[in-house]
Amino acid sequence: MPITMIATDVDGTILPRGGAISDATRRAVALCRARGIPFVIVSGRWIGALGDVIRQCDAADQPIVIVNGSAVLGPGGAVWHERFMDPADVARVYAVLRRYNVQINSYVPGALYCLNTAALAHPSSMIKGYLGGGKLVIDDEAAFEAEALQRVYKLEGLTEDTALLAEVRDALRRETDARVTHSSWRNVELMSRGMGKGAALGWLANRLGVDLCDCMAFGDNANDLDMLEAVGWPVAVGNATDTVKQIAKIVADTDANDGVAKVIFEALSEESRI
């Protein structure tokens, strides 16, 4: 079966913690381009925080999905598609998060608003690195409530207290209708149902005229699950969670050992012999 689009998460998938995009990954992207196969970066990050990744992959001419699928960007950063949380979901989620000692992040177009950053030991470097540009408003409750609860891409709670985080996740599942997921051991991510990486990839596939059944996607964590479930060829990297591995057709090598690149080379080599 020919592969018509390849999509991949970034952190923990093509970008190892503390590492960089490898030569093998760059060659895999080049192979996709040579075959006319879109190579789509799908991340929870902002576009500004993906600049180095895009440059290292030489993928500036490819579509990009950001903020867990809330926006799809075309080459050059043009907004092709975006979705926002339902206002009722925003209100309920915010009310729950305010009860707990967690940092609260709100992602809206062009800006990141953060409350209660004292909940993390070292919040500032993480925030600036993850935002990668754009407006950043920290610990201004009035501005948060006036500007950060409208046209919301994603809400996030952060804490390094794993017991507290489990309690927060449970409360959000009980008391809201939002989609509750996470991308690391210290966060909880909230979007409205029907939003996510899988929905965004489906929209992009329709725009590009490809069938998701012929697409391959790579991921490592809970916020990748809906994307992997949406495609015909879901792949978990070797360092992925057990839940991600359970739904994958292929379990690749780890992020640090070029698992994504190895599967792409093999898949496209097999395809060339069909």
MARDOFI-934339 format. One record per residue: residue number from 0; x, y, z of N, C-alpha, C, CB in turn; residue in one letter. Coordinates in steps of 0.05 Angstrom, whole numbers, plus 32768, in hexadecimal, padded with zeros to 4 digits. Glycine has a CB too. Layout:
   seq    n.u    n.v    n.w   ca.u   ca.v   ca.w    c.u    c.v    c.w   cb.u   cb.v   cb.w   type
   NUM      X      Y      Z      X      Y      Z      X      Y      Z      X      Y      Z      a
...
END
This chain:
   seq    n.u    n.v    n.w   ca.u   ca.v   ca.w    c.u    c.v    c.w   cb.u   cb.v   cb.w   type
     0   8011   7FE8   8000   8000   8000   8000   8012   8019   8000   7FED   8000   8019      m
     1   800E   802B   7FED   801F   8043   7FEC   8019   8056   8004   801B   8052   7FD2      p
     2   802E   8062   800F   802B   8075   8024   8029   8091   8018   8043   8074   8039      i
     3   8014   809F   801E   800F   80B9   8011   8014   80D1   8023   7FF2   80BA   8008      t
     4   8018   80CD   803D   8020   80E3   804F   802C   80D7   8068   8007   80F4   8056      m
     5   8041   80E5   8072   804E   80DC   808B   804C   80F3   809F   806C   80D3   8086      i
     6   8044   80ED   80B7   8041   8101   80CC   8050   80F8   80E5   8023   8107   80D3      a
     7   805C   810B   80F3   806B   8103   810B   8069   8118   8121   8088   80FD   8104      t
     8   8066   810E   8139   806A   811E   8151   8088   8127   8152   8061   810F   816B      d
     9   808E   813A   8164   80A9   8144   8166   80B7   813A   817F   80A9   8163   8166      v
    10   80AF   8145   8196   80BD   813F   81AF   80B9   8122   81B7   80B4   8151   81C6      d
    11   80CF   8113   81BA   80CE   80F7   81C1   80CA   80E5   81A9   80B9   80F3   81D5      g
    12   80C8   80F0   8191   80C2   80E0   817A   80D8   80E4   8165   80A7   80E7   816E      t
    13   80DB   80FC   815A   80F3   8101   8149   8107   8112   8157   80EA   810F   812F      i
    14   8100   811D   816E   8112   812D   817E   8116   8122   819A   8108   814B   8180      l
    15   812D   8114   819E   8132   8109   81B9   8136   811F   81CD   814A   80F6   81B8      p
    16   812F   8119   81E6   8133   812D   81FB   8151   8135   81FC   812A   8122   8217      r
    17   8156   814F   81FA   8171   8159   81FB   8181   8155   81E2   817F   814C   8212      g
    18   8174   814B   81CD   8182   8144   81B4   817B   8157   819E   817B   8128   81AC      g
    19   8180   814E   8185   817B   815E   816E   8170   814C   8158   8194   816D   8164      a
    20   8165   8159   8143   815D   8149   812C   8175   813C   811F   814D   815B   8117      i
    21   8173   8123   8119   818A   8114   8110   818D   8115   80F1   8188   80F7   8118      s
    22   81A5   810E   80E8   81AA   810C   80CB   8197   80F8   80BE   81C7   8105   80C5      d
    23   8191   80E2   80CC   8180   80CE   80C1   8164   80D9   80BD   817F   80B5   80D3      a
    24   815A   80E9   80D0   8140   80F5   80CD   813F   8108   80B5   8137   8104   80E6      t
    25   8154   8118   80B2   8156   812A   809B   8155   811B   8081   816F   813C   809D      r
    26   8163   8104   8080   8163   80F4   8067   8147   80E9   8062   8178   80DE   8069      r
    27   8139   80E1   8078   811E   80D6   8075   810B   80EB   806A   8114   80CB   8090      a
    28   810D   8104   8074   80FD   811A   8069   8103   811F   804C   8101   8134   807A      v
    29   811D   811E   8045   8124   8122   8029   8119   810C   8017   8143   8124   8026      a
    30   8119   80F3   8021   810E   80DD   8012   80F0   80E1   800D   8113   80C2   8020      l
    31   80E2   80EA   8022   80C5   80F0   801F   80C1   8105   8009   80B9   80F9   803A      c
    32   80D1   811A   800B   80CE   812F   7FF7   80D3   8125   7FDB   80E1   8147   7FFD      r
    33   80E8   8115   7FD8   80EE   810A   7FBD   80D8   80F8   7FB3   8108   80FA   7FBF      a
    34   80C9   80EB   7FC4   80B3   80DA   7FBC   8098   80E9   7FBA   80AF   80C3   7FD0      r
    35   8099   8103   7FC0   8080   8113   7FBF   806D   810D   7FD6   8073   810E   7FA5      g
    36   8078   8103   7FED   8067   80FC   8004   8069   8112   8019   8070   80E1   8010      i
    37   8053   811F   8020   8055   8134   8034   8060   8129   804F   8039   8140   8039      p
    38   8072   8138   805B   807D   8131   8075   8073   8147   8088   809D   8130   8075      f
    39   8061   813F   809A   8053   8153   80AB   805C   8151   80C8   8035   814E   80A9      v
    40   8067   8166   80D2   806D   8169   80EE   8054   816F   80FD   8083   817E   80F4      i
    41   804E   815F   8112   8035   8162   8121   803D   8164   813F   8021   814A   811D      v
    42   803A   817C   814A   8045   8181   8165   8032   818F   8177   805E   8191   8162      s
    43   8037   818C   8191   8028   819C   81A5   8034   81B8   81A7   8029   818F   81C0      g
    44   804B   81BD   819A   8058   81D7   819D   804C   81EC   818B   8076   81D4   8196      r
    45   8054   8205   8190   804F   821C   817E   8061   821A   8166   8052   8236   818D      w
    46   8059   8229   8151   806A   822A   8139   8086   8236   8140   805D   823A   8123      i
    47   8086   824A   8151   80A0   8257   8157   80B3   8244   8165   809B   826F   8169      g
    48   80A8   8232   8175   80B9   821E   8184   80C1   8207   8172   80AA   8214   819C      a
    49   80B7   8207   8159   80BE   81F1   8146   80D2   81FA   8131   80A5   81E7   8138      l
    50   80DB   8214   8133   80EC   821F   811F   8105   820E   811A   80F5   823A   8126      g
    51   8114   8207   812F   812C   81F7   812C   8126   81DC   8121   813B   81F5   8147      d
    52   8111   81CF   812A   8109   81B5   8120   8103   81B6   8102   80F1   81AA   8130      v
    53   80F4   81CA   80FA   80ED   81CC   80DE   8106   81D1   80CD   80D9   81E4   80D9      i
    54   8118   81E2   80D6   8131   81E7   80C7   8142   81CE   80C6   8140   81FE   80D4      r
    55   8145   81C0   80DD   8156   81A8   80DD   814A   8192   80CB   8159   819E   80F9      q
    56   8130   8191   80C9   8123   817D   80B8   8122   8186   809B   8107   8176   80C2      c
    57   8128   81A0   8096   8125   81AB   807B   8108   81A7   8072   8139   819F   8067      d
    58   80F5   81AF   8083   80D9   81A9   807E   80C8   81C3   807C   80CD   8198   8094      a
    59   80D5   81D9   8076   80C6   81F3   8075   80B1   81F3   805F   80DA   8209   8070      a
    60   80B4   81E1   804B   80A0   81E1   8035   808A   81CD   803A   80AE   81DA   801B      d
    61   8089   81C2   8052   8075   81AD   8059   8060   81B9   806C   8083   8195   8066      q
    62   8047   81AD   806C   8033   81B6   807F   803C   81AE   809C   8018   81A8   8079      p
    63   8032   81BD   80AF   8039   81B9   80CB   801F   81BB   80DC   804E   81CE   80D5      i
    64   801D   81A9   80EF   8006   81A9   8102   8011   81B1   811D   7FF7   818D   8103      v
    65   8005   81C5   8129   8010   81D0   8143   7FFB   81CF   8159   801A   81EC   813F      i
    66   8004   81D2   8171   7FF4   81D4   818A   7FE0   81BC   818A   7FE4   81EF   818B      v
    67   7FEA   81A4   8187   7FDA   818C   8189   7FC3   818A   8175   7FCE   8189   81A5      n
    68   7FC8   8197   815E   7FB3   8195   8149   7FA0   81AD   8148   7FA4   817D   814D      g
    69   7FA4   81C1   8158   7F92   81D8   8158   7F95   81E9   813F   7F97   81E9   8171      s
    70   7FAD   81E8   8132   7FB1   81F7   811A   7FC2   81E7   8106   7FBE   8212   8120      a
    71   7FBB   81EA   80ED   7FCA   81DE   80D7   7FD5   81F5   80C7   7FB8   81CB   80C5      v
    72   7FF0   81F5   80C3   7FFD   820A   80B5   8009   81FF   809B   8014   8216   80C6      l
    73   8007   8210   8086   8013   8209   806D   8030   8212   806C   8003   8215   8056      g
    74   803E   820D   8056   8059   8217   8053   805B   8235   8058   8064   8210   8037      p
    75   806F   823E   8067   8071   825A   806D   8061   8263   8085   8069   826A   8056      g
    76   8053   8250   8091   8044   8257   80AA   8028   8262   80A5   8053   826A   80B9      g
    77   801E   8261   808D   8002   826B   8088   7FEF   8258   8096   7FFC   826C   806A      a
    78   7FDB   8264   80A4   7FC7   8254   80B2   7FB3   8249   809E   7FB8   8265   80C8      v
    79   7FB3   822E   809B   7FA0   8221   808A   7F86   821A   8098   7FAC   8208   807E      w
    80   7F89   8214   80B2   7F71   820A   80C1   7F77   820D   80DF   7F6B   81EC   80BA      h
    81   7F62   8215   80EE   7F66   8215   810B   7F4B   8210   8119   7F71   8231   8114      e
    82   7F4D   8205   8131   7F36   81FF   8141   7F3A   8209   815E   7F2F   81E1   8141      r
    83   7F25   8211   816B   7F27   821B   8186   7F15   820B   8199   7F1F   8239   8187      f
    84   7F1D   820B   81B2   7F0D   81FE   81C6   7EF1   820A   81C9   7F1B   81FE   81E1      m
    85   7EDE   81FA   81CF   7EC3   8204   81D5   7EC5   8215   81EE   7EAF   81EC   81D9      d
    86   7EB9   822D   81EE   7EBA   823F   8206   7EB1   8232   8220   7EA9   8258   8201      p
    87   7E9D   8220   821E   7E93   8212   8236   7EA9   8200   8241   7E7A   8202   8230      a
    88   7EB8   81F3   822F   7ECE   81E1   8238   7EE3   81F2   8245   7EDA   81D2   8220      d
    89   7EEA   8209   8239   7EFE   821B   8245   7EF7   8223   8261   7F02   8234   8233      v
    90   7EDE   822B   8265   7ED5   8234   827F   7ED7   821E   8294   7EB8   823F   827E      a
    91   7ECE   8206   828D   7ECE   81F0   82A0   7EEB   81E7   82A6   7EBE   81D8   8295      r
    92   7EFB   81E5   8292   7F17   81DC   8296   7F25   81F1   82A8   7F25   81D9   827C      v
    93   7F22   820A   82A1   7F30   821F   82B1   7F27   821E   82CE   7F2A   823B   82A5      y
    94   7F0D   821A   82D3   7F03   8219   82EE   7F10   8202   82FE   7EE5   8216   82EF      a
    95   7F13   81EB   82F1   7F20   81D4   82FE   7F3D   81D9   8303   7F1D   81BA   82ED      v
    96   7F4C   81E3   82EF   7F69   81E7   82F3   7F6F   81FC   8308   7F75   81F0   82D8      l
    97   7F5D   8210   830C   7F62   8224   8320   7F61   8219   833C   7F4E   823B   831D      r
    98   7F55   8202   8340   7F53   81F7   835B   7F6D   81EA   8364   7F3C   81E2   835C      r
    99   7F7F   81E6   8352   7F97   81D7   8358   7FB0   81E8   8355   7F99   81BE   8347      y
   100   7FC5   81E0   8363   7FDF   81EE   8361   7FEE   81E4   8348   7FF0   81EA   837B      n
   101   7FE5   81EC   8331   7FF2   81E4   8318   7FF6   81FE   8307   7FE1   81CF   8308      v
   102   800A   81FD   82F7   800D   8213   82E3   7FF8   820F   82CE   802A   8213   82D7      q
   103   7FEB   8224   82C6   7FD6   8223   82B1   7FE0   8232   8299   7FBB   822F   82BB      i
   104   7FE0   8225   8282   7FE8   8232   8269   7FCF   8233   8256   7FFF   8222   825B      n
   105   7FCC   8249   8249   7FB7   824C   8234   7FC5   8254   821A   7FA2   8261   823D      s
   106   7FC0   8244   8205   7FCB   8249   81EB   7FB5   8256   81D9   7FD6   822F   81DE      y
   107   7FBA   826E   81D1   7FA7   827C   81BF   7FB8   8286   81A7   7F99   8294   81CE      v
   108   7FAB   828E   8191   7FBB   8296   817A   7FD0   82AB   8180   7FA9   829F   8164      p
   109   7FE9   82A5   817C   7FFF   82B8   8180   8008   82BD   819C   7FF6   82D1   8174      g
   110   7FFD   82AF   81B0   8004   82B5   81CB   8002   829C   81DD   7FF3   82CC   81D6      a
   111   8012   829D   81F2   8010   8289   8208   800D   8298   8222   8029   8276   8208      l
   112   7FF8   8292   8231   7FF3   829D   824B   7FF8   8288   8261   7FD6   82A9   824D      y
   113   8006   8290   8276   800D   827D   828B   8005   8288   82A6   802B   8276   828A      c
   114   7FF9   8278   82B7   7FF2   827F   82D2   7FFF   826C   82E6   7FD3   827F   82D6      l
   115   8005   8276   82FE   800F   8266   8314   8029   8257   830B   7FFA   8252   831D      n
   116   803B   8265   8300   8054   8259   82F7   8065   824F   830E   8065   826C   82E6      t
   117   805F   8258   8326   806E   824F   833E   8068   8232   8344   8066   8260   8356      a
   118   8055   8226   8337   804F   8209   833B   8065   81F8   8330   8035   8202   832E      a
   119   8076   8203   831E   808D   81F4   8313   80A7   81FF   831E   808D   81F5   82F4      l
   120   80BA   81ED   8320   80D4   81F6   832C   80E3   8209   8319   80E6   81DD   8331      a
   121   80E2   8203   82FF   80F1   8214   82EC   80DF   821A   82D4   810B   8206   82E2      h
   122   80CB   822B   82D7   80B7   822F   82C2   80C0   8240   82AB   809F   823B   82CD      p
   123   80D1   8254   82B0   80D6   8268   829B   80E4   825E   8283   80E5   827F   82A7      s
   124   80F9   824D   8287   8108   8243   8270   80F7   8230   8260   8121   8234   827A      s
   125   80E6   8220   826D   80D4   820E   825F   80C0   821D   824E   80C6   81FB   8272      m
   126   80B4   8232   825A   80A0   8241   824C   80AB   824F   8233   8094   8256   825F      i
   127   80C1   825D   8236   80CD   826B   8220   80D6   8258   820A   80E4   827D   8229      k
   128   80E2   8242   8211   80EB   822F   81FD   80D4   8222   81EE   80FC   8219   820A      g
   129   80BE   821D   81FC   80A8   8210   81F0   8098   8223   81DE   8095   8204   8205      y
   130   8096   823D   81E6   8088   8250   81D6   8097   8257   81BD   8083   826A   81E7      l
   131   80B1   825D   81C0   80C2   8262   81A8   80B9   827B   8199   80C0   824A   8196      g
   132   80B2   8290   81A7   80A9   82A8   819A   808B   82AD   819F   80AE   82A7   817C      g
   133   8082   82C4   8197   8066   82CB   819C   8063   82D9   81B7   8054   82B2   819B      g
   134   804B   82E1   81BD   8045   82F0   81D5   8045   82DC   81ED   802A   82FF   81D3      k
   135   8052   82E4   8202   8053   82D3   821A   804A   82E4   8232   8070   82C8   821F      l
   136   8035   82DC   8240   802B   82EB   8257   802B   82D8   826F   800D   82F5   8252      v
   137   803A   82E0   8284   803F   82CE   829A   8033   82DA   82B4   805D   82C9   829E      i
   138   8023   82CA   82C1   8018   82D0   82DC   800A   82EB   82DE   802F   82D1   82F0      d
   139   7FFA   82F1   82C9   7FE9   8309   82C9   7FCC   82FE   82C8   7FF0   831C   82B1      d
   140   7FC0   82FB   82DF   7FA5   82EF   82E1   7F90   82FF   82D1   7F9D   82EC   82FD      e
   141   7F92   8319   82D3   7F7E   832A   82C5   7F80   8326   82A7   7F81   8347   82CD      a
   142   7F99   8326   829D   7F9D   8323   8280   7F94   8307   8278   7FBA   8328   8279      a
   143   7F9A   82F3   8289   7F93   82D7   8282   7F75   82D5   827F   7F9D   82C4   8298      f
   144   7F66   82DF   8292   7F49   82DC   8291   7F3C   82EE   827C   7F3D   82E2   82AD      e
   145   7F49   8303   8274   7F3E   8315   8260   7F45   830B   8244   7F48   8331   8264      a
   146   7F5D   82FF   8240   7F67   82FA   8226   7F6D   82DC   8220   7F80   8309   8222      e
   147   7F70   82CC   8234   7F7A   82B0   822F   7F64   829B   8230   7F8F   82A9   8244      a
   148   7F4B   82A4   8234   7F35   8291   8235   7F23   8293   821D   7F26   8295   824F      l
   149   7F2D   82A0   8208   7F1E   82A3   81EF   7F2F   8298   81D8   7F16   82C0   81EA      q
   150   7F22   828C   81C4   7F31   8281   81AD   7F49   8270   81B6   7F3A   8298   819A      r
   151   7F43   825D   81C8   7F57   824D   81D5   7F5D   8234   81C4   7F4F   8244   81F1      v
   152   7F76   8231   81BD   7F7F   8218   81AF   7F81   8201   81C3   7F9B   821D   81A2      y
   153   7F8D   8206   81DA   7F92   81F0   81EE   7F97   81FC   8209   7FAA   81DF   81E5      k
   154   7F8C   81EF   821E   7F93   81F6   8239   7FA5   81DF   8244   7F7A   81F9   824B      l
   155   7FB6   81E7   8257   7FC9   81D3   8262   7FCE   81D8   827F   7FE4   81D5   8253      e
   156   7FD0   81C2   828E   7FD8   81C4   82AA   7FF3   81B6   82AE   7FC3   81B7   82BD      g
   157   8004   81C2   82BE   801F   81B7   82C2   8026   81B6   82E0   8034   81C9   82B3      l
   158   8031   819F   82E8   803C   819C   8303   804F   8185   8302   8025   8197   8317      t
   159   8062   8186   8315   8076   8170   8318   806E   815D   832E   8092   817B   831D      e
   160   8056   8162   833A   804B   8150   834E   8039   813C   8340   803B   8161   8364      d
   161   8042   8124   833D   8034   8110   832D   8019   8108   8339   8045   80F7   8328      t
   162   8018   8107   8354   7FFF   8100   8361   7FEB   8116   835D   8004   80FC   8380      a
   163   7FF3   812F   835F   7FE1   8145   835A   7FD7   8145   833D   7FEF   8160   8361      l
   164   7FEA   8140   832B   7FE2   813F   830F   7FCD   812A   8309   7FFB   813B   82FD      l
   165   7FD0   8113   8315   7FBC   80FE   8312   7FA1   8107   831C   7FC4   80E4   8320      a
   166   7FA1   8115   8333   7F88   8120   833E   7F7B   8134   832B   7F8D   812C   835A      e
   167   7F8C   8145   8320   7F82   815A   830D   7F76   814D   82F4   7F98   816D   8305      v
   168   7F83   8139   82E9   7F79   812C   82D1   7F5E   811E   82D7   7F8D   8117   82C7      r
   169   7F5C   8112   82EE   7F43   8105   82F6   7F2C   8119   82F8   7F46   80F5   8310      d
   170   7F32   8130   8305   7F1E   8144   8308   7F15   814F   82ED   7F29   815B   831A      a
   171   7F27   8153   82DB   7F20   815E   82C1   7F0F   814A   82B1   7F39   8164   82B1      l
   172   7F14   8130   82B4   7F04   811C   82A7   7EE8   811B   82B3   7F11   8100   82A9      r
   173   7EE6   811E   82CD   7ECC   811D   82DA   7EBB   8136   82D5   7ECF   8119   82F8      r
   174   7EC8   814D   82D5   7EB9   8166   82D7   7EB7   8176   82BD   7EC5   8177   82EC      e
   175   7EC5   816D   82A8   7EC3   817B   828F   7EBE   8167   8278   7EDE   818B   828A      t
   176   7EB7   8172   8261   7EB3   8162   8249   7ECB   8164   8237   7E9A   816B   823B      d
   177   7EE1   8170   8240   7EF8   8174   822F   7F07   815A   822A   7F0B   8189   823C      a
   178   7F17   815A   8215   7F29   8144   820F   7F41   8148   8220   7F30   8143   81F0      r
   179   7F47   8134   8231   7F5D   8135   8244   7F73   8123   823B   7F54   812D   8261      v
   180   7F8B   812F   8236   7FA2   811F   822D   7FBB   812B   8239   7FA4   811F   820E      t
   181   7FD2   8121   8231   7FEB   812C   823B   8002   8125   8227   7FF2   8120   8257      h
   182   8018   8134   822A   802F   812F   8219   8048   812A   8229   8034   8146   8207      s
   183   8046   812C   8244   805D   8126   8256   8052   811D   8271   8070   813E   8258      s
   184   8065   8115   8282   805D   810C   829D   8054   8122   82AF   8075   80FE   82AA      w
   185   8058   813B   82A7   8051   8151   82B9   803B   8164   82AE   806A   8162   82BE      r
   186   802D   815B   8299   8018   816D   828F   7FFE   815F   828A   8022   817B   8276      n
   187   7FE9   816F   8287   7FCF   8166   827E   7FC7   817B   8269   7FBA   8164   8295      v
   188   7FBD   8171   8252   7FB6   8183   823B   7F98   8180   8236   7FC6   817C   8222      e
   189   7F8B   8197   8232   7F6E   8197   822E   7F67   81A5   8214   7F61   81A5   8246      l
   190   7F56   8197   8205   7F4A   81A2   81ED   7F2D   8198   81EC   7F5A   8199   81D3      m
   191   7F1D   81A4   81DB   7F02   819B   81D8   7F02   8181   81C8   7EF0   81B0   81CA      s
   192   7EED   8170   81CD   7EEB   8157   81BE   7EE8   815D   81A0   7ED3   8147   81C8      r
   193   7EF5   814C   8190   7EF5   8151   8173   7F0E   8160   816A   7EDD   8160   816B      g
   194   7F1D   816B   817E   7F36   8178   8177   7F4D   8165   817C   7F3A   8192   8188      m
   195   7F64   816A   8171   7F7B   8159   8176   7F8C   8155   815C   7F73   813F   8181      g
   196   7FA1   8147   8160   7FB4   8142   8149   7FA6   8131   8134   7FCD   8134   8153      k
   197   7F96   811E   813B   7F89   810D   8128   7F75   811C   8117   7F7A   80F6   8136      g
   198   7F65   812E   8123   7F52   813E   8114   7F60   8151   8101   7F40   814E   8128      a
   199   7F76   815D   810A   7F85   816F   80F9   7F91   8160   80E1   7F9A   817E   8109      a
   200   7F9C   8149   80E7   7FA8   8139   80D1   7F93   8131   80BD   7FB7   8121   80DC      l
   201   7F7B   812A   80C7   7F65   8124   80B5   7F5D   813B   80A3   7F4C   811B   80C5      g
   202   7F5C   8153   80AF   7F56   816B   809F   7F6C   816F   808A   7F54   8184   80B1      w
   203   7F85   816C   8092   7F9B   8170   807F   7F9B   815B   8069   7FB6   816F   808D      l
   204   7F95   8142   8070   7F94   812D   805B   7F7E   8133   8047   7F8D   8112   8069      a
   205   7F68   813E   8050   7F52   8145   803D   7F5B   815C   802B   7F39   814D   804D      n
   206   7F69   816F   8036   7F73   8186   8026   7F87   817C   8011   7F80   819B   8037      r
   207   7F98   8169   8019   7FAD   8160   8006   7FA3   814A   7FF4   7FC5   8156   8016      l
   208   7F8B   8140   7FF8   7F80   812B   7FE7   7F8C   8110   7FEC   7F83   8133   7FCB      g
   209   7F93   810A   8005   7F9D   80EF   800B   7F8B   80E1   801F   7FBA   80F2   8017      v
   210   7F8D   80C7   8020   7F7C   80B7   8031   7F8C   80B0   804B   7F73   809D   8023      d
   211   7F80   80B6   8062   7F8E   80B0   807B   7F96   8092   807E   7F7D   80B8   8093      l
   212   7F87   8081   8070   7F8E   8064   8071   7FA9   805F   8065   7F79   8054   8062      c
   213   7FB2   8071   8054   7FCC   806E   8047   7FE2   8080   8054   7FCA   8076   8029      d
   214   7FDC   808B   806B   7FEF   809C   8079   7FFD   808D   8090   7FE1   80B5   8084      c
   215   8015   8096   8096   8025   808B   80AC   802A   80A1   80C0   8040   807E   80A2      m
   216   8026   809B   80DA   802B   80AF   80EF   803B   80A3   8106   8010   80BA   80FA      a
   217   804C   80B3   8112   805E   80AB   8127   8058   80BB   8140   807B   80AF   811F      f
   218   8059   80AD   8158   8054   80BB   8171   8060   80AC   8188   8037   80C0   8175      g
   219   805E   80B9   81A0   8069   80AD   81B8   8058   80B0   81D1   8084   80B9   81BE      d
   220   8044   80C3   81D0   8036   80C8   81E9   8018   80CB   81E5   8041   80E1   81F7      n
   221   800A   80D0   81FB   7FEC   80CF   81FA   7FE0   80E3   81E6   7FE1   80D5   8215      a
   222   7FED   80FA   81E3   7FE1   810E   81D0   7FE5   8106   81B3   7FED   8129   81D6      n
   223   7FF3   80F0   81AE   7FF6   80E6   8193   7FE2   80CF   818C   8013   80DB   818F      d
   224   7FD3   80C6   81A0   7FC2   80AF   819C   7FAE   80B3   8186   7FB4   80A8   81B6      l
   225   7FA0   80CA   8187   7F8B   80CE   8173   7F96   80D0   8156   7F7B   80E7   8179      d
   226   7FAF   80DA   8154   7FBC   80DB   813A   7FC2   80BF   8130   7FD5   80ED   813B      m
   227   7FCD   80AF   8142   7FD4   8093   813A   7FBB   8083   8133   7FE4   8086   8150      l
   228   7FA6   8088   8142   7F8D   8079   813D   7F80   8081   8122   7F79   807E   8154      e
   229   7F87   8099   8119   7F7A   80A4   8101   7F87   8099   80E7   7F7C   80C2   8100      a
   230   7FA0   808F   80E8   7FAE   8088   80D0   7FAF   806A   80CC   7FCA   8093   80D0      v
   231   7FB5   8062   80B3   7FB7   8045   80AD   7FD0   8038   80B7   7FB5   8041   8090      g
   232   7FE5   8049   80BC   7FFF   803E   80C4   8009   804D   80DD   8014   8040   80AD      w
   233   7FFE   8046   80F5   8008   8052   810D   8022   8046   8117   7FF2   8050   8123      p
   234   8035   8057   811E   804F   804D   8127   8056   805A   8142   8065   8054   8112      v
   235   805E   8049   8155   8068   8053   816F   8086   8051   816F   805B   8042   8187      a
   236   8094   8066   8179   80B0   8063   817D   80B5   8052   8195   80BE   807F   8180      v
   237   80CE   8047   8197   80D4   8034   81AC   80D1   803F   81C8   80EF   8029   81A8      g
   238   80D4   8059   81CC   80D1   8065   81E6   80B5   806F   81EC   80E5   807D   81E8      n
   239   80A2   8067   81DB   8086   8070   81DF   807A   8062   81F7   8075   8069   81C6      a
   240   8064   806D   8201   8055   8060   8217   8049   8046   820E   803F   8073   8222      t
   241   8043   8035   8221   8037   801B   821A   801D   801F   820B   8033   800A   8233      d
   242   800D   8033   8213   7FF3   8037   8206   7FF7   803E   81E9   7FE4   804E   8214      t
   243   800A   804E   81E2   8010   8054   81C6   8019   803C   81B7   8025   806B   81C4      v
   244   802A   802C   81C4   8034   8014   81B6   801D   8000   81B0   8049   8006   81C7      k
   245   800A   7FFF   81C2   7FF4   7FEC   81BF   7FE3   7FF1   81A6   7FE2   7FEC   81D7      q
   246   7FE1   800A   819D   7FD1   8010   8186   7FE1   8012   816C   7FC2   802A   818A      i
   247   7FFB   800F   816E   800D   8012   8157   800E   7FF8   8147   8029   801A   815F      a
   248   8010   7FFA   812D   8015   7FE3   811C   8033   7FDD   811B   800B   7FE8   80FF      k
   249   8043   7FF1   8120   8060   7FEE   8120   806B   7FFB   8139   806D   7FFA   8106      i
   250   807D   7FEE   8147   808C   7FFB   815C   80A9   7FFE   8152   808B   7FE9   8177      v
   251   80B1   8017   814F   80CB   801E   8144   80E1   801E   815A   80CA   8039   8136      a
   252   80F9   8024   8151   810F   8029   8164   8108   8043   8173   812A   802A   8155      d
   253   8119   804A   8186   8114   8061   8197   811A   807B   8188   8125   8060   81B0      t
   254   8111   8091   8194   8116   80AC   8188   8134   80B0   8185   810A   80C2   8199      d
   255   8144   80A8   819A   8160   80AC   8199   816F   809B   8185   816C   80A7   81B4      a
   256   8162   8085   817C   816E   8073   8168   8160   8075   814D   816C   8057   8172      n
   257   8155   808C   8147   814A   8092   812C   8134   807F   8124   8160   8090   8117      d
   258   8122   8079   8137   810C   8067   8131   80FA   8070   811A   80FB   8063   814A      g
   259   80F4   808A   8119   80E3   8094   8104   80F0   8091   80E9   80DB   80B1   8109      v
   260   8109   8099   80E7   8118   8098   80CE   811A   807B   80C4   8134   80A5   80D1      a
   261   8120   8069   80D6   8123   804D   80CE   810A   8042   80C2   812C   803C   80E6      k
   262   80F3   8048   80CE   80D9   803E   80C4   80D3   804B   80A9   80C3   8043   80D8      v
   263   80D9   8064   80A6   80D3   8072   808C   80E4   8065   8076   80D9   8090   808E      i
   264   80FE   8061   807C   810F   8055   8067   8105   803A   805F   812C   8053   8072      f
   265   80FE   802A   8073   80F4   800F   806D   80DA   800F   805E   80F1   7FFF   8087      e
   266   80C7   8020   8068   80AC   8021   805B   80AE   802A   803E   809A   8034   806B      a
   267   80BE   803F   8039   80C0   8049   801E   80D0   8037   800C   80CB   8065   801E      l
   268   80E3   8028   8018   80F2   8014   8008   80E0   7FFD   8000   810A   8009   8018      s
   269   80CF   7FF4   8013   80BC   7FDF   800D   80A8   7FE8   7FF7   80AD   7FD6   8026      e
   270   80A0   8002   7FFA   808C   800D   7FE7   8098   800D   7FCB   8084   8029   7FF0      e
   271   80B2   8013   7FC9   80BE   8015   7FAF   80C0   7FFA   7FA1   80DA   8020   7FB1      s
   272   80BC   7FE4   7FB0   80BE   7FC9   7FA4   80A2   7FBE   7F9C   80CC   7FB6   7FB7      r
   273   808D   7FCE   7FA4   8072   7FC4   7F9E   806C   7FC7   7F80   805D   7FD4   7FAE      i
END
